[in-house]
Amino acid sequence: MNILKFLTAGSVDDGKSTLIGRLLYDTDSILEDQLEALQKSNRKNDDGTIDLAILTDGLKAEREQGITIDVAYKYFQTEKRKFIIADTPGHIQYTRNMVTGASNAGLAIILIDARKGVIEQTIRHSFLVSLLAIPHVIVAVNKMDMVDYDESIFDKIVADYKTQITEKLQLSDVQYIPVSALKGDNIKYPSVRMTWYQGPAVLEHLETVEPHPGEDSNYTRMPVQWVVRPQTEELHDYRGYAGKVLSGSFAVNDAVTVLPSGFTSTLERIELFDTQPEEAIAGMSVTLHLKDEIDISRGDILVKSDQPPLVSQLIEADLCWMDTKPMDTTLTYLIQHNSKVTRCKISEILYKVQINTLEKIYSDEDFKLNDIGRIIVKTAEPLAFDLYQQNKANGRAIIIDSRTNLTVGALMFRANAD
């Protein structure tokens, strides 16, 4: 059974907590003691039904205590698929948190209050979804029960979203669904009160989308995590390269290249626990053996020889700044790209993005907490990378402040700046 990771995003009071609670409730994913506590709770809706938002109220308390990366995860499943929900905060001051929660998501649910329509937060959340190349989007127009399930209001919001957002951002697959998370309309079952809507309910769409449409077999990559050399009498000549296949697949007898050195060899053997499969696919943690003894270290990356990535020390990238201290272009930071760590400097700030309006600001040289923009990073050693929009797994990195060992920035590689 495959897994779909998705995030929910919406401004305060758009009904995000109720939507998550409804999905858990309608899929029988609430434990009996939780359900009993819900039923005993004093908090009820106006019609006397259980307030499902209670299920995520603990997260709000955590946020008030100032937890740094306060993304919470909920789990549920149906007969067709397992799901992981990343519940991300909606406030602008938690932009870094949403970036963290969205980094591995295959789908985003963007909530819009039917009474308010498209607002600044809608634009901001959609921009972040586009920035992180999340392949599927559900625009859930919520609280339709509060506008008498009016089709014309839904149609206007869809038209506004297309004009203000989809025409400006690269959102590849957008499904618009009118819902009432409070009443359950179009969450698990089609709504009898909105028969004018002929599309899928939220859960039906979640069950049928392709979880990883962006994975391309033309990008076969495995960063070396560990060079295995037991150096015992029994295994005197043993030399293996352990790591997780990020994308694509390796097969025995493939021609492989080690980067950034450029040395080439042939894949002789694949080890997976006590087996020797003929192929290693994305997601497998394996040990690879090559026919030639060549110099390979942790941080190097093995690729198929006919699928070379870019190799450079000067890279154009989108940056989300995550530290309370502003970025200092005079400082040397660390950059971690998969298992490789090297020193780097921000050599140029190309522009910042005003994420509520999508305006590019070319005059601002000050990068503060939650700022996003385009920069050029210069690394001490070459990185073998792909463009983020082509291969997410090998197209991203983090920036670390070596003085504090804190992660201060998230990078998405966009171009070779050499």
C-alpha positions in Angstrom: 0.0 0.0 0.0 1.6 3.3 -1.0 1.7 6.4 1.1 0.7 9.9 0.2 2.1 12.7 2.3 0.2 15.9 2.1 0.0 19.3 3.9 -2.9 21.5 4.8 -2.5 25.3 4.6 -4.9 28.1 5.4 -5.2 31.3 7.3 -6.6 31.5 10.8 -10.2 30.3 11.2 -10.4 28.9 7.6 -11.3 25.5 9.2 -8.0 23.7 8.8 -8.3 21.9 12.2 -11.9 20.9 11.5 -10.9 19.5 8.1 -8.1 17.4 9.6 -10.4 16.3 12.4 -13.1 15.4 9.8 -10.7 13.3 7.7 -9.6 11.4 10.8 -13.2 11.0 12.0 -14.6 9.9 8.7 -11.9 7.3 8.2 -12.3 5.8 11.7 -8.8 6.9 12.6 -9.6 8.2 16.1 -8.7 5.9 19.0 -11.6 4.9 21.2 -10.3 6.9 24.2 -9.9 10.0 22.0 -13.4 9.6 20.7 -14.7 9.2 24.3 -12.9 12.3 25.4 -14.3 14.2 22.4 -17.9 13.2 23.2 -17.4 14.2 26.9 -15.9 17.6 25.9 -17.9 20.7 26.7 -17.0 22.1 23.2 -19.8 21.5 20.8 -20.8 23.0 17.5 -24.0 25.1 17.3 -26.0 22.1 16.2 -24.7 20.0 19.1 -22.3 17.9 17.1 -18.7 17.1 18.3 -16.2 19.9 17.6 -13.6 18.0 15.6 -11.1 20.9 15.8 -10.3 19.7 19.4 -8.1 16.9 17.8 -5.5 19.5 16.9 -5.8 22.0 19.7 -2.8 20.7 21.5 -0.7 21.9 18.6 -1.9 25.5 19.1 -0.7 25.3 22.7 2.7 24.1 21.6 2.9 27.1 19.2 2.2 29.5 22.0 5.2 28.1 23.8 7.4 29.1 20.9 8.5 25.7 19.6 10.8 26.2 16.7 9.6 23.9 13.9 6.1 23.3 15.0 4.8 21.1 12.2 2.6 18.3 13.5 1.9 15.0 11.7 -1.3 13.0 11.7 -1.8 9.5 10.2 -4.7 7.7 8.8 -5.5 5.2 6.1 -8.3 3.8 3.9 -8.5 0.5 2.0 -6.6 2.1 -0.9 -3.8 4.1 0.7 -2.0 5.3 3.8 -1.8 9.1 4.5 0.5 11.4 6.5 -0.9 14.9 7.1 1.6 17.7 7.8 -0.4 20.3 9.7 1.5 23.5 9.0 0.8 26.9 10.7 -0.8 29.7 8.6 0.8 32.8 10.1 3.5 34.7 8.0 5.9 34.4 10.9 5.8 30.6 10.5 6.8 30.6 6.9 9.9 28.5 7.6 7.7 25.9 9.4 5.5 25.5 6.3 8.6 25.1 4.1 9.8 22.4 6.5 6.4 20.6 6.5 6.0 20.9 2.7 9.5 19.6 1.7 8.4 16.0 1.2 4.7 16.5 0.4 3.1 15.1 -2.7 0.0 17.2 -2.4 -1.2 20.4 -0.7 -4.7 21.3 0.5 -5.1 25.1 0.4 -8.2 26.1 2.3 -10.2 29.2 1.4 -13.0 30.6 3.5 -16.1 30.9 1.2 -17.1 34.1 2.9 -13.7 35.8 2.4 -12.5 34.4 -0.9 -8.9 34.7 -2.1 -6.8 36.7 0.4 -3.1 37.5 0.9 -2.5 34.3 2.9 -3.9 32.3 0.0 -1.4 33.9 -2.4 1.4 33.3 0.1 0.6 29.6 0.7 0.2 29.0 -3.0 3.6 30.6 -3.7 5.3 28.3 -1.2 3.6 25.3 -2.8 4.8 26.4 -6.2 8.3 27.2 -4.8 8.6 23.7 -3.4 7.2 22.1 -6.6 4.4 20.2 -4.9 2.8 18.3 -7.8 -0.8 18.3 -6.8 -3.0 21.0 -5.2 -6.6 20.8 -3.8 -8.1 24.3 -3.4 -10.8 23.5 -0.8 -13.4 26.3 -0.6 -14.6 25.7 2.9 -17.6 26.8 5.0 -19.9 26.5 2.0 -22.7 25.8 4.6 -22.3 29.5 5.7 -23.0 30.8 2.3 -26.0 28.6 1.7 -24.0 26.3 -0.6 -24.1 29.0 -3.3 -22.6 27.8 -6.6 -22.0 31.3 -7.8 -19.8 32.1 -4.8 -17.7 29.0 -5.4 -17.4 29.8 -9.1 -16.2 33.4 -8.3 -13.5 32.1 -5.9 -12.3 29.6 -8.6 -12.1 32.4 -11.2 -10.3 34.7 -8.8 -7.8 31.9 -7.8 -7.0 31.2 -11.5 -6.6 34.9 -12.3 -4.5 35.9 -9.2 -2.5 32.7 -8.7 -2.5 29.9 -11.3 -1.8 32.2 -14.2 1.2 33.6 -12.3 2.6 30.5 -10.5 3.6 27.1 -11.8 0.9 24.9 -10.3 0.6 21.9 -12.5 -2.5 20.0 -11.2 -5.2 22.0 -9.3 -8.5 20.5 -8.2 -11.2 22.9 -6.9 -13.6 21.3 -4.4 -16.5 23.1 -2.5 -16.6 21.7 1.1 -18.0 22.0 4.5 -15.6 20.4 6.9 -18.0 21.1 9.8 -20.9 19.3 8.1 -18.9 16.8 6.2 -19.9 17.9 2.7 -17.6 16.6 -0.1 -15.1 15.3 2.4 -15.6 11.6 2.3 -18.9 11.5 0.3 -20.3 13.7 -2.4 -22.6 16.4 -0.9 -26.3 16.1 -1.4 -26.5 19.8 -0.8 -24.2 20.7 -3.7 -25.4 18.5 -6.5 -24.2 21.2 -8.9 -20.6 20.0 -8.2 -19.7 17.0 -10.3 -16.1 16.5 -9.2 -14.5 14.1 -6.6 -14.8 14.5 -2.9 -11.6 15.3 -1.0 -10.9 11.8 0.1 -11.7 10.3 -3.3 -9.2 12.7 -4.9 -6.5 11.9 -2.2 -6.9 8.2 -2.9 -6.4 8.5 -6.7 -3.7 11.0 -7.3 -0.2 9.7 -8.3 1.9 10.2 -5.2 5.3 10.8 -7.0 4.6 12.0 -10.5 7.9 14.0 -10.6 10.2 11.1 -10.1 12.2 10.6 -13.3 14.3 7.6 -14.0 16.7 9.8 -16.0 18.2 11.0 -12.7 19.8 8.0 -11.0 21.7 9.2 -7.9 23.2 7.7 -4.7 25.2 9.8 -2.3 27.8 7.8 -0.5 27.0 7.7 3.2 29.8 5.3 4.2 32.7 3.5 2.7 32.6 -0.1 4.0 36.1 -1.5 4.6 36.0 -4.2 7.3 39.8 -5.0 6.8 39.5 -8.3 8.5 41.3 -11.4 7.4 38.1 -12.9 6.2 37.0 -9.8 4.2 40.5 -8.5 3.3 39.5 -7.2 -0.1 36.0 -6.1 0.7 35.2 -2.5 -0.4 31.5 -1.3 -0.6 29.8 2.0 -0.8 26.7 2.3 1.3 23.9 4.8 0.8 20.3 5.4 -0.1 19.3 5.5 -3.7 17.7 9.0 -4.0 16.2 8.6 -7.5 16.2 6.4 -10.5 17.6 2.9 -10.3 21.0 1.1 -10.6 21.4 -2.4 -12.2 24.4 -4.8 -12.1 26.8 -4.0 -15.1 25.6 -0.4 -15.3 28.4 2.1 -16.2 28.7 4.5 -13.2 30.5 7.8 -12.6 31.7 9.1 -9.2 31.3 12.8 -8.8 32.7 15.3 -8.3 36.0 13.4 -9.2 34.6 12.1 -12.5 36.1 8.6 -12.1 34.2 5.9 -13.9 33.6 2.1 -13.4 31.1 -0.6 -13.7 28.6 -1.8 -11.1 29.6 -5.3 -10.1 27.3 -6.2 -7.2 24.5 -4.8 -5.2 24.0 -5.9 -1.5 20.7 -5.5 0.4 21.0 -7.0 3.8 22.0 -10.7 3.1 20.7 -10.6 -0.5 22.2 -9.6 -3.8 19.5 -8.1 -6.0 20.0 -7.3 -9.7 18.6 -3.8 -9.2 18.5 -1.0 -6.6 15.6 1.4 -6.9 14.8 4.8 -5.4 14.3 4.5 -1.6 16.5 1.4 -1.1 19.4 1.6 1.3 22.1 -0.6 -0.3 25.8 -1.2 -0.6 27.2 -1.0 -4.1 30.4 -2.7 -5.3 32.4 -1.5 -8.3 34.7 -3.5 -10.6 37.6 -0.9 -10.1 39.3 0.3 -7.0 38.9 4.0 -7.2 39.0 6.8 -4.6 35.6 7.4 -3.2 34.7 9.1 0.0 31.6 10.0 2.1 29.8 12.9 0.3 30.7 11.7 -3.2 27.7 10.7 -5.4 27.4 7.7 -7.7 25.4 8.3 -10.9 24.8 6.4 -14.1 27.4 7.6 -16.6 24.9 8.5 -19.2 22.9 10.6 -16.8 25.3 13.2 -15.5 24.2 15.9 -13.0 25.5 19.5 -13.0 28.8 20.0 -11.2 29.7 23.5 -10.0 30.9 25.7 -7.2 28.7 28.6 -8.1 24.9 27.9 -8.0 21.8 30.0 -8.4 19.2 29.0 -5.8 16.0 30.0 -4.1 16.6 30.5 -0.4 14.3 30.5 2.6 16.0 32.1 5.6 15.2 30.2 8.9 17.3 32.0 11.5 16.3 34.8 13.9 19.7 36.4 13.0 19.7 38.1 9.6 21.9 36.5 6.9 25.4 37.9 6.9 27.1 37.9 3.4 30.5 38.4 5.0 30.3 35.1 6.9 31.3 31.7 5.8 28.5 29.1 6.4 28.4 25.4 5.9 26.2 23.9 3.1 25.0 20.3 3.4 23.9 18.7 0.2 22.9 15.1 0.9 25.9 13.6 2.7 28.4 16.2 1.5 29.2 19.1 3.8 31.5 22.0 2.7 32.0 25.7 3.3 30.1 28.3 1.4 29.4 32.0 1.1 26.4 33.9 -0.3 28.1 35.7 -3.1 25.1 37.7 -4.4 21.5 38.4 -3.5 19.6 38.6 -6.8 16.2 39.6 -5.4 13.7 38.9 -2.6 10.1 38.0 -3.1 7.2 39.8 -1.3 5.3 36.6 -0.8 2.0 38.3 -0.1 2.0 40.0 -3.5 4.6 37.9 -5.5 6.5 41.2 -6.2 10.3 40.8 -6.7 12.3 43.3 -4.7 15.7 44.0 -6.2 16.9 46.7 -3.9 16.7 44.9 -0.5 20.0 43.4 0.6 18.7 42.3 4.0 17.6 38.7 4.4 15.7 38.1 7.7 13.7 35.3 9.3 11.2 33.8 6.9 12.4 35.9 3.9 12.5 34.1 0.5 14.5 35.1 -2.5 17.0 34.2 -5.2 20.7 34.1 -4.4 24.0 32.8 -5.8 26.0 30.6 -3.4 29.7 29.9 -3.8 31.0 26.6 -2.4 34.5 25.7 -1.3 34.2 22.3 -3.1 32.2 21.4 -6.2 28.6 20.0 -5.7 27.1 17.5 -8.1 23.4 18.6 -8.2 20.3 18.6 -10.3 17.8 21.5 -10.7 15.1 21.3 -8.0 12.3 21.4 -10.5 13.7 18.4 -12.3 14.8 16.2 -9.4 13.9 17.4 -5.9 15.9 14.7 -4.2 19.2 15.9 -5.5 18.2 19.6 -6.0 18.1 20.9 -2.4 20.4 21.6 0.4 20.5 23.3 3.8 22.8 26.1 5.1 24.3 25.7 8.6 25.8 28.3 10.9 29.1 26.6 12.0 29.2 28.8 15.1 25.9 27.5 16.5 25.4 24.3 14.4 21.8 25.6 13.6 20.2 25.1 10.3 19.7 28.7 9.1 18.5 28.3 5.5 16.9 25.9 3.0 18.1 26.0 -0.7 16.4 24.9 -3.9 18.9 24.8 -6.8 17.7 26.6 -9.9 20.7 27.0 -12.2 24.4 26.6 -12.7 25.8 30.1 -12.2 29.2 29.4 -13.6 
